[in-house]
């Protein structure tokens, strides 16, 4: 009996793996030829391996409390390739569940044509020409943005990373920067091939030529001499945070708009992608993508406030150490931050609670906040201690957050886990702004404590890219709705 079970398990695995392998060229074809991003309950399958595809289906099982097999989704995916689709994000997991809910007796092709009728309108370019993007700074966030932009280049009709501006570090500067893009101690190796073109002083990443431009001042660069026009520039140095400083980028030829990857000062719109996109207007030229913590907590706070109301609250974030801190004890202008980051928990301030008001004005004055820098290199944890307008229970709050994570306009921002074993390293590479740890939720009357994990590097970078996509007009419709 045991031997028969072993054989059964192995054959089942092999059949699923073979099916996932057959899905790869279909997913690639849809992406390159039609700009279709295929996913399973929010997990993108583009540039995946067969194992990635199987894991995405396994994740769906944990959420749905029922099996979702590649054997089920493959026929629908194959049927999609016979359609003349416009660019879109198509969730074949949700599509399959909808098909099964109707009994699964209808001919698959007919079902897919009907469900995708809104995007079965013919292939059209997202933009008349690609949107140029420039990175000012090439540090932790800059290199992750580069990875994401290269990954999303698709058929070349969307965002196109053209250059990164840095200060020259030495004779081997280009090679070293290429190496840092290729290898990352936290996020692993770059998914693809990187070479350098010394004549053009450029990094070639999966066929995308990224010029490395050396400059000491924003206004000193003439981007048009590199063929860069009307570009969106992402300043990830954090050196300038007000209009005057960031406005210097607009004095450079070839730059149309600026995005700051830090909280902006004054009247600069602080955008949390998915929450207050309406602030992205054609007339505004300078934007802030707020902070990683603000992006992690605002979607959850909005969701809770919309449903239960928030009277007041305190936000405490256990935040991984950053490059701003010292490896060993040394002078630092800020209090406590001079102490060794890998050896200490360090109490410090966070502006995230105040920044919430810029994205959610209805919470102005209702939140306080503080931060503890902890000895981990990535992934942070926000603890939201809230007083609600009405009594609730754990099941009610978790059920609401789970539904929002699966079926709402905020499904790209809020993720949800019900695993009793997850720890911080499990969320390295998370593409969501924050992940609600449902088993840690505490509710007593109208008091609620929520725990939200977030990859403060990669998850935040994904939010920045979503914001740039919105600015460029390359947002993809999601199907099914």
KOLMAR-162555 format. One record per residue (C-alpha): x negated, y, z; residue in three letters; residue number from 1. Coordinates in steps of 0.5 Angstrom, whole numbers, plus 500, padded with zeros to 3 digits. Each point is the difference from the previous one (the first is absolute). Layout:
! residues N
(node (X Y Z) 'ALA' NUM)
...
//
This chain:
! residues 481
(node (500 500 500) 'UNK' 1)
(node (494 505 502) 'UNK' 2)
(node (497 498 493) 'UNK' 3)
(node (506 502 496) 'UNK' 4)
(node (501 506 504) 'UNK' 5)
(node (493 502 498) 'UNK' 6)
(node (501 499 493) 'UNK' 7)
(node (507 504 500) 'UNK' 8)
(node (497 506 503) 'UNK' 9)
(node (494 500 495) 'UNK' 10)
(node (504 499 494) 'UNK' 11)
(node (505 505 502) 'UNK' 12)
(node (494 505 501) 'UNK' 13)
(node (497 499 494) 'UNK' 14)
(node (507 501 496) 'UNK' 15)
(node (501 506 503) 'UNK' 16)
(node (492 502 499) 'UNK' 17)
(node (501 498 493) 'UNK' 18)
(node (507 505 499) 'UNK' 19)
(node (496 506 503) 'UNK' 20)
(node (494 499 495) 'UNK' 21)
(node (506 500 495) 'UNK' 22)
(node (502 507 503) 'UNK' 23)
(node (494 503 499) 'UNK' 24)
(node (500 502 493) 'UNK' 25)
(node (507 502 500) 'UNK' 26)
(node (499 505 506) 'UNK' 27)
(node (494 502 496) 'UNK' 28)
(node (504 501 493) 'UNK' 29)
(node (505 504 504) 'UNK' 30)
(node (495 505 503) 'UNK' 31)
(node (496 501 494) 'UNK' 32)
(node (505 500 495) 'UNK' 33)
(node (506 503 503) 'UNK' 34)
(node (497 503 507) 'UNK' 35)
(node (505 496 504) 'UNK' 36)
(node (497 499 507) 'UNK' 37)
(node (503 493 502) 'UNK' 38)
(node (501 498 508) 'UNK' 39)
(node (503 496 505) 'UNK' 40)
(node (503 503 505) 'UNK' 41)
(node (495 506 500) 'UNK' 42)
(node (494 496 499) 'UNK' 43)
(node (497 502 493) 'UNK' 44)
(node (498 494 496) 'UNK' 45)
(node (496 504 495) 'UNK' 46)
(node (493 498 500) 'UNK' 47)
(node (501 494 504) 'UNK' 48)
(node (497 493 501) 'UNK' 49)
(node (505 494 500) 'UNK' 50)
(node (499 500 507) 'UNK' 51)
(node (502 507 501) 'UNK' 52)
(node (506 499 496) 'UNK' 53)
(node (502 494 505) 'UNK' 54)
(node (498 504 506) 'UNK' 55)
(node (505 505 498) 'UNK' 56)
(node (505 495 499) 'UNK' 57)
(node (499 497 507) 'UNK' 58)
(node (500 507 503) 'UNK' 59)
(node (507 501 497) 'UNK' 60)
(node (502 493 504) 'UNK' 61)
(node (498 504 506) 'UNK' 62)
(node (505 505 499) 'UNK' 63)
(node (506 497 497) 'UNK' 64)
(node (499 494 505) 'UNK' 65)
(node (501 495 493) 'UNK' 66)
(node (495 498 495) 'UNK' 67)
(node (499 504 494) 'UNK' 68)
(node (496 495 495) 'UNK' 69)
(node (496 502 494) 'UNK' 70)
(node (504 495 496) 'UNK' 71)
(node (506 504 502) 'UNK' 72)
(node (497 507 498) 'UNK' 73)
(node (496 497 493) 'UNK' 74)
(node (506 500 496) 'UNK' 75)
(node (502 507 501) 'UNK' 76)
(node (493 502 499) 'UNK' 77)
(node (500 497 493) 'UNK' 78)
(node (507 502 498) 'UNK' 79)
(node (497 508 502) 'UNK' 80)
(node (495 499 495) 'UNK' 81)
(node (505 499 494) 'UNK' 82)
(node (503 507 502) 'UNK' 83)
(node (498 507 497) 'UNK' 84)
(node (499 503 507) 'UNK' 85)
(node (498 507 502) 'UNK' 86)
(node (495 501 505) 'UNK' 87)
(node (503 498 507) 'UNK' 88)
(node (498 496 507) 'UNK' 89)
(node (504 494 499) 'UNK' 90)
(node (501 495 506) 'UNK' 91)
(node (501 493 498) 'UNK' 92)
(node (501 498 507) 'UNK' 93)
(node (506 504 501) 'UNK' 94)
(node (502 499 493) 'UNK' 95)
(node (499 492 501) 'UNK' 96)
(node (504 501 507) 'UNK' 97)
(node (506 503 496) 'UNK' 98)
(node (500 495 495) 'UNK' 99)
(node (501 495 505) 'UNK' 100)
(node (505 503 504) 'UNK' 101)
(node (504 500 494) 'UNK' 102)
(node (500 492 500) 'UNK' 103)
(node (494 500 495) 'UNK' 104)
(node (504 497 495) 'UNK' 105)
(node (500 506 495) 'UNK' 106)
(node (495 499 494) 'UNK' 107)
(node (494 504 503) 'UNK' 108)
(node (498 504 493) 'UNK' 109)
(node (507 503 501) 'UNK' 110)
(node (500 501 507) 'UNK' 111)
(node (493 504 499) 'UNK' 112)
(node (503 504 494) 'UNK' 113)
(node (506 502 504) 'UNK' 114)
(node (496 502 507) 'UNK' 115)
(node (494 504 496) 'UNK' 116)
(node (505 503 495) 'UNK' 117)
(node (498 507 503) 'UNK' 118)
(node (492 499 498) 'UNK' 119)
(node (501 496 494) 'UNK' 120)
(node (500 506 496) 'UNK' 121)
(node (494 499 496) 'UNK' 122)
(node (492 502 502) 'UNK' 123)
(node (499 507 500) 'UNK' 124)
(node (494 503 503) 'UNK' 125)
(node (500 503 507) 'UNK' 126)
(node (497 506 498) 'UNK' 127)
(node (498 503 493) 'UNK' 128)
(node (493 500 502) 'UNK' 129)
(node (496 497 507) 'UNK' 130)
(node (500 505 506) 'UNK' 131)
(node (493 501 501) 'UNK' 132)
(node (498 499 508) 'UNK' 133)
(node (493 503 503) 'UNK' 134)
(node (498 498 507) 'UNK' 135)
(node (496 505 504) 'UNK' 136)
(node (496 496 505) 'UNK' 137)
(node (499 492 499) 'UNK' 138)
(node (500 498 507) 'UNK' 139)
(node (504 495 504) 'UNK' 140)
(node (507 503 497) 'UNK' 141)
(node (497 502 493) 'UNK' 142)
(node (497 493 499) 'UNK' 143)
(node (507 496 501) 'UNK' 144)
(node (503 505 496) 'UNK' 145)
(node (496 499 495) 'UNK' 146)
(node (501 492 500) 'UNK' 147)
(node (508 502 500) 'UNK' 148)
(node (500 504 494) 'UNK' 149)
(node (495 495 496) 'UNK' 150)
(node (505 495 502) 'UNK' 151)
(node (506 504 498) 'UNK' 152)
(node (497 502 493) 'UNK' 153)
(node (504 495 497) 'UNK' 154)
(node (501 501 492) 'UNK' 155)
(node (497 507 501) 'UNK' 156)
(node (506 504 500) 'UNK' 157)
(node (500 502 507) 'UNK' 158)
(node (495 503 505) 'UNK' 159)
(node (493 500 498) 'UNK' 160)
(node (494 501 505) 'UNK' 161)
(node (495 504 496) 'UNK' 162)
(node (495 503 505) 'UNK' 163)
(node (498 500 507) 'UNK' 164)
(node (496 506 503) 'UNK' 165)
(node (495 499 505) 'UNK' 166)
(node (493 503 502) 'UNK' 167)
(node (494 497 497) 'UNK' 168)
(node (497 495 505) 'UNK' 169)
(node (494 498 497) 'UNK' 170)
(node (497 497 493) 'UNK' 171)
(node (504 494 501) 'UNK' 172)
(node (506 503 502) 'UNK' 173)
(node (504 497 494) 'UNK' 174)
(node (498 493 502) 'UNK' 175)
(node (501 501 507) 'UNK' 176)
(node (507 503 499) 'UNK' 177)
(node (502 494 495) 'UNK' 178)
(node (498 495 505) 'UNK' 179)
(node (504 503 506) 'UNK' 180)
(node (506 500 495) 'UNK' 181)
(node (498 493 498) 'UNK' 182)
(node (499 497 508) 'UNK' 183)
(node (504 502 506) 'UNK' 184)
(node (499 498 507) 'UNK' 185)
(node (507 500 502) 'UNK' 186)
(node (504 499 493) 'UNK' 187)
(node (496 495 497) 'UNK' 188)
(node (497 500 493) 'UNK' 189)
(node (503 504 494) 'UNK' 190)
(node (505 496 496) 'UNK' 191)
(node (497 501 493) 'UNK' 192)
(node (493 502 497) 'UNK' 193)
(node (496 506 501) 'UNK' 194)
(node (494 502 496) 'UNK' 195)
(node (497 507 499) 'UNK' 196)
(node (498 505 494) 'UNK' 197)
(node (494 504 502) 'UNK' 198)
(node (501 504 494) 'UNK' 199)
(node (507 502 502) 'UNK' 200)
(node (498 500 507) 'UNK' 201)
(node (507 496 501) 'UNK' 202)
(node (502 494 503) 'UNK' 203)
(node (504 495 496) 'UNK' 204)
(node (505 496 504) 'UNK' 205)
(node (504 495 496) 'UNK' 206)
(node (499 504 494) 'UNK' 207)
(node (502 507 503) 'UNK' 208)
(node (494 505 499) 'UNK' 209)
(node (500 504 507) 'UNK' 210)
(node (495 506 499) 'UNK' 211)
(node (496 502 506) 'UNK' 212)
(node (499 507 500) 'UNK' 213)
(node (496 504 505) 'UNK' 214)
(node (502 506 503) 'UNK' 215)
(node (499 504 506) 'UNK' 216)
(node (506 505 499) 'UNK' 217)
(node (507 498 498) 'UNK' 218)
(node (501 506 495) 'UNK' 219)
(node (493 499 497) 'UNK' 220)
(node (502 494 496) 'UNK' 221)
(node (503 500 493) 'UNK' 222)
(node (504 494 499) 'UNK' 223)
(node (502 502 493) 'UNK' 224)
(node (493 498 497) 'UNK' 225)
(node (501 493 502) 'UNK' 226)
(node (507 500 496) 'UNK' 227)
(node (504 501 507) 'UNK' 228)
(node (506 504 499) 'UNK' 229)
(node (506 502 505) 'UNK' 230)
(node (497 495 505) 'UNK' 231)
(node (503 498 507) 'UNK' 232)
(node (494 501 505) 'UNK' 233)
(node (500 496 506) 'UNK' 234)
(node (495 503 505) 'UNK' 235)
(node (499 495 505) 'UNK' 236)
(node (494 503 504) 'UNK' 237)
(node (504 504 505) 'UNK' 238)
(node (496 506 499) 'UNK' 239)
(node (505 505 498) 'UNK' 240)
(node (507 499 503) 'UNK' 241)
(node (503 507 499) 'UNK' 242)
(node (503 504 493) 'UNK' 243)
(node (493 504 500) 'UNK' 244)
(node (496 494 500) 'UNK' 245)
(node (504 495 496) 'UNK' 246)
(node (501 506 495) 'UNK' 247)
(node (493 500 498) 'UNK' 248)
(node (501 493 496) 'UNK' 249)
(node (505 504 496) 'UNK' 250)
(node (495 505 498) 'UNK' 251)
(node (496 494 496) 'UNK' 252)
(node (502 499 493) 'UNK' 253)
(node (504 494 499) 'UNK' 254)
(node (504 499 506) 'UNK' 255)
(node (507 501 501) 'UNK' 256)
(node (502 498 507) 'UNK' 257)
(node (497 498 506) 'UNK' 258)
(node (501 495 505) 'UNK' 259)
(node (497 500 507) 'UNK' 260)
(node (499 493 504) 'UNK' 261)
(node (501 503 507) 'UNK' 262)
(node (505 504 503) 'UNK' 263)
(node (501 507 497) 'UNK' 264)
(node (500 507 503) 'UNK' 265)
(node (505 505 500) 'UNK' 266)
(node (505 500 495) 'UNK' 267)
(node (497 494 496) 'UNK' 268)
(node (505 495 498) 'UNK' 269)
(node (499 493 504) 'UNK' 270)
(node (502 495 497) 'UNK' 271)
(node (502 493 502) 'UNK' 272)
(node (501 496 494) 'UNK' 273)
(node (507 497 500) 'UNK' 274)
(node (503 505 505) 'UNK' 275)
(node (499 507 498) 'UNK' 276)
(node (499 499 493) 'UNK' 277)
(node (504 506 498) 'UNK' 278)
(node (495 505 502) 'UNK' 279)
(node (496 498 494) 'UNK' 280)
(node (502 505 495) 'UNK' 281)
(node (497 502 494) 'UNK' 282)
(node (499 507 502) 'UNK' 283)
(node (495 498 506) 'UNK' 284)
(node (493 499 499) 'UNK' 285)
(node (497 498 507) 'UNK' 286)
(node (503 494 504) 'UNK' 287)
(node (498 496 506) 'UNK' 288)
(node (501 492 500) 'UNK' 289)
(node (500 501 508) 'UNK' 290)
(node (496 495 504) 'UNK' 291)
(node (500 493 501) 'UNK' 292)
(node (504 500 506) 'UNK' 293)
(node (505 505 498) 'UNK' 294)
(node (501 495 494) 'UNK' 295)
(node (501 494 504) 'UNK' 296)
(node (505 503 505) 'UNK' 297)
(node (504 505 496) 'UNK' 298)
(node (504 494 496) 'UNK' 299)
(node (501 496 506) 'UNK' 300)
(node (502 506 504) 'UNK' 301)
(node (505 503 495) 'UNK' 302)
(node (503 493 499) 'UNK' 303)
(node (501 500 508) 'UNK' 304)
(node (503 507 500) 'UNK' 305)
(node (505 499 494) 'UNK' 306)
(node (503 494 504) 'UNK' 307)
(node (499 501 507) 'UNK' 308)
(node (498 507 501) 'UNK' 309)
(node (494 502 504) 'UNK' 310)
(node (500 505 506) 'UNK' 311)
(node (493 500 502) 'UNK' 312)
(node (494 495 499) 'UNK' 313)
(node (492 499 501) 'UNK' 314)
(node (495 498 495) 'UNK' 315)
(node (494 496 502) 'UNK' 316)
(node (495 498 495) 'UNK' 317)
(node (495 495 501) 'UNK' 318)
(node (496 502 494) 'UNK' 319)
(node (494 497 497) 'UNK' 320)
(node (493 504 500) 'UNK' 321)
(node (498 504 494) 'UNK' 322)
(node (494 503 497) 'UNK' 323)
(node (501 506 504) 'UNK' 324)
(node (498 496 507) 'UNK' 325)
(node (493 498 502) 'UNK' 326)
(node (497 493 499) 'UNK' 327)
(node (496 502 507) 'UNK' 328)
(node (501 505 505) 'UNK' 329)
(node (498 507 497) 'UNK' 330)
(node (502 507 500) 'UNK' 331)
(node (507 501 497) 'UNK' 332)
(node (504 507 500) 'UNK' 333)
(node (506 496 502) 'UNK' 334)
(node (501 498 507) 'UNK' 335)
(node (499 492 501) 'UNK' 336)
(node (499 499 493) 'UNK' 337)
(node (492 500 501) 'UNK' 338)
(node (500 494 503) 'UNK' 339)
(node (499 493 497) 'UNK' 340)
(node (506 498 495) 'UNK' 341)
(node (499 493 500) 'UNK' 342)
(node (499 499 507) 'UNK' 343)
(node (505 505 503) 'UNK' 344)
(node (508 501 500) 'UNK' 345)
(node (500 508 500) 'UNK' 346)
(node (506 504 501) 'UNK' 347)
(node (501 506 495) 'UNK' 348)
(node (505 504 497) 'UNK' 349)
(node (505 499 494) 'UNK' 350)
(node (504 505 497) 'UNK' 351)
(node (504 494 497) 'UNK' 352)
(node (506 502 505) 'UNK' 353)
(node (500 507 498) 'UNK' 354)
(node (499 498 492) 'UNK' 355)
(node (507 496 501) 'UNK' 356)
(node (503 507 500) 'UNK' 357)
(node (498 502 493) 'UNK' 358)
(node (503 493 497) 'UNK' 359)
(node (506 500 504) 'UNK' 360)
(node (502 507 503) 'UNK' 361)
(node (506 496 504) 'UNK' 362)
(node (494 498 505) 'UNK' 363)
(node (497 506 501) 'UNK' 364)
(node (498 501 507) 'UNK' 365)
(node (502 493 502) 'UNK' 366)
(node (494 496 500) 'UNK' 367)
(node (493 500 504) 'UNK' 368)
(node (494 496 498) 'UNK' 369)
(node (493 498 501) 'UNK' 370)
(node (495 495 498) 'UNK' 371)
(node (495 495 502) 'UNK' 372)
(node (494 499 495) 'UNK' 373)
(node (499 492 501) 'UNK' 374)
(node (494 496 498) 'UNK' 375)
(node (502 497 494) 'UNK' 376)
(node (498 503 493) 'UNK' 377)
(node (507 499 497) 'UNK' 378)
(node (508 499 501) 'UNK' 379)
(node (503 504 505) 'UNK' 380)
(node (506 500 505) 'UNK' 381)
(node (505 505 501) 'UNK' 382)
(node (505 499 506) 'UNK' 383)
(node (506 504 500) 'UNK' 384)
(node (504 501 506) 'UNK' 385)
(node (507 503 499) 'UNK' 386)
(node (506 502 503) 'UNK' 387)
(node (506 499 496) 'UNK' 388)
(node (506 504 499) 'UNK' 389)
(node (504 493 502) 'UNK' 390)
(node (499 493 503) 'UNK' 391)
(node (497 495 496) 'UNK' 392)
(node (497 493 500) 'UNK' 393)
(node (494 496 497) 'UNK' 394)
(node (504 496 495) 'UNK' 395)
(node (504 506 498) 'UNK' 396)
(node (494 505 499) 'UNK' 397)
(node (495 494 497) 'UNK' 398)
(node (506 498 495) 'UNK' 399)
(node (500 507 497) 'UNK' 400)
(node (493 501 499) 'UNK' 401)
(node (500 493 497) 'UNK' 402)
(node (505 502 495) 'UNK' 403)
(node (497 507 499) 'UNK' 404)
(node (493 496 498) 'UNK' 405)
(node (504 496 495) 'UNK' 406)
(node (505 504 497) 'UNK' 407)
(node (499 508 500) 'UNK' 408)
(node (496 505 497) 'UNK' 409)
(node (495 500 506) 'UNK' 410)
(node (499 492 498) 'UNK' 411)
(node (493 502 498) 'UNK' 412)
(node (498 504 506) 'UNK' 413)
(node (503 496 505) 'UNK' 414)
(node (498 492 501) 'UNK' 415)
(node (503 495 505) 'UNK' 416)
(node (497 494 504) 'UNK' 417)
(node (503 495 504) 'UNK' 418)
(node (493 496 502) 'UNK' 419)
(node (498 499 507) 'UNK' 420)
(node (493 499 498) 'UNK' 421)
(node (498 506 496) 'UNK' 422)
(node (494 505 502) 'UNK' 423)
(node (497 506 497) 'UNK' 424)
(node (496 497 495) 'UNK' 425)
(node (506 496 497) 'UNK' 426)
(node (502 507 497) 'UNK' 427)
(node (493 502 497) 'UNK' 428)
(node (503 501 492) 'UNK' 429)
(node (507 502 502) 'UNK' 430)
(node (503 504 495) 'UNK' 431)
(node (505 503 504) 'UNK' 432)
(node (500 506 504) 'UNK' 433)
(node (502 496 507) 'UNK' 434)
(node (502 493 502) 'UNK' 435)
(node (505 499 505) 'UNK' 436)
(node (498 495 505) 'UNK' 437)
(node (507 498 502) 'UNK' 438)
(node (498 495 505) 'UNK' 439)
(node (497 505 504) 'UNK' 440)
(node (506 505 500) 'UNK' 441)
(node (503 502 507) 'UNK' 442)
(node (507 503 501) 'UNK' 443)
(node (503 501 507) 'UNK' 444)
(node (507 504 499) 'UNK' 445)
(node (498 506 496) 'UNK' 446)
(node (492 499 501) 'UNK' 447)
(node (497 497 494) 'UNK' 448)
(node (492 499 499) 'UNK' 449)
(node (498 498 493) 'UNK' 450)
(node (493 497 498) 'UNK' 451)
(node (498 502 493) 'UNK' 452)
(node (493 497 497) 'UNK' 453)
(node (497 504 494) 'UNK' 454)
(node (494 499 496) 'UNK' 455)
(node (497 508 501) 'UNK' 456)
(node (496 499 494) 'UNK' 457)
(node (503 496 495) 'UNK' 458)
(node (508 501 501) 'UNK' 459)
(node (499 507 501) 'UNK' 460)
(node (496 500 493) 'UNK' 461)
(node (506 497 497) 'UNK' 462)
(node (504 505 503) 'UNK' 463)
(node (496 505 496) 'UNK' 464)
(node (500 497 494) 'UNK' 465)
(node (508 500 500) 'UNK' 466)
(node (500 507 501) 'UNK' 467)
(node (495 501 494) 'UNK' 468)
(node (505 496 496) 'UNK' 469)
(node (506 504 502) 'UNK' 470)
(node (496 506 499) 'UNK' 471)
(node (498 498 493) 'UNK' 472)
(node (507 497 498) 'UNK' 473)
(node (498 493 500) 'UNK' 474)
(node (505 497 505) 'UNK' 475)
(node (503 493 498) 'UNK' 476)
(node (507 498 501) 'UNK' 477)
(node (501 494 504) 'UNK' 478)
(node (504 495 498) 'UNK' 479)
(node (505 497 503) 'UNK' 480)
(node (502 506 504) 'UNK' 481)
//
